[in-house]
Amino acid sequence: MTSEKLVSVLVHGAYHLPHFCRKPIEQLRRDGYVVLAPAHDGHGTSLDNSIADNMYVDDEKRIHETPLPHLHAGRESVLVCHSQRGIAGSAATAG
């Protein structure tokens, strides 16, 4: 592991927005970490049926792709998931 700090990926739960992670995001960034917090559908803010086709695999794909630019650049990351998104997050780390 290099002396660079880990890239932190914080994933909100099914009924939250990325804002849910605001306080830890702010603190980690003050401490010099790169923090990524991808948004996910399904938290009830859509006024139409646009989230009807949102599937677990969409969450998994988004979580998997979020840190890729940093990983390809040789960085290491840590993934912290809240609630239901922990299932998709676990699957996103496979392979």
LINHU-V906265 format. One record per residue. N is the residue number from 1. PSI is psi in radians with two decimals (none if undefined). D_CENTER is the distance of its C-alpha to the mean C-alpha in whole Angstrom. Layout:
# LINHU-V906265
N|PSI|D_CENTER  N|PSI|D_CENTER
This chain:
# LINHU-V906265
1|2.42|22  2|3.08|22  3|-0.10|23  4|2.59|20  5|2.66|17  6|2.59|14  7|2.20|11  8|2.22|9  9|1.98|5  10|2.22|5  11|2.10|3  12|2.82|7  13|3.10|10  14|-0.55|12  15|0.49|14  16|2.96|12  17|2.90|11  18|-0.44|9  19|-0.46|12  20|-0.55|12  21|0.19|10  22|-0.88|13  23|-0.86|15  24|-0.57|13  25|-0.85|11  26|-0.76|15  27|-0.78|17  28|-0.72|14  29|-0.68|15  30|-0.57|19  31|0.08|19  32|0.20|18  33|2.60|15  34|2.22|12  35|2.24|9  36|2.38|6  37|1.50|5  38|2.51|5  39|2.57|7  40|2.53|9  41|2.97|12  42|0.18|14  43|0.19|15  44|0.22|18  45|-0.12|18  46|2.35|20  47|-0.03|24  48|-2.87|24  49|0.36|23  50|-0.34|21  51|0.01|18  52|-0.55|21  53|0.05|20  54|2.20|16  55|2.86|16  56|-0.69|14  57|-0.49|14  58|-0.74|12  59|-0.80|9  60|-0.80|10  61|-0.80|10  62|-0.77|8  63|-0.74|5  64|-0.74|8  65|-0.41|9  66|-0.88|7  67|-0.01|8  68|-0.78|12  69|-0.65|14  70|-0.70|14  71|-0.72|14  72|-0.43|17  73|0.07|18  74|0.07|19  75|2.81|16  76|2.71|15  77|2.86|11  78|2.44|10  79|2.20|7  80|2.05|7  81|2.51|7  82|2.34|9  83|-2.37|12  84|-0.55|12  85|-0.18|9  86|-0.53|10  87|-0.87|12  88|-0.65|10  89|-0.71|8  90|-0.76|11  91|-0.59|13  92|-0.39|10  93|-0.17|12  94|2.39|15  95|none|17
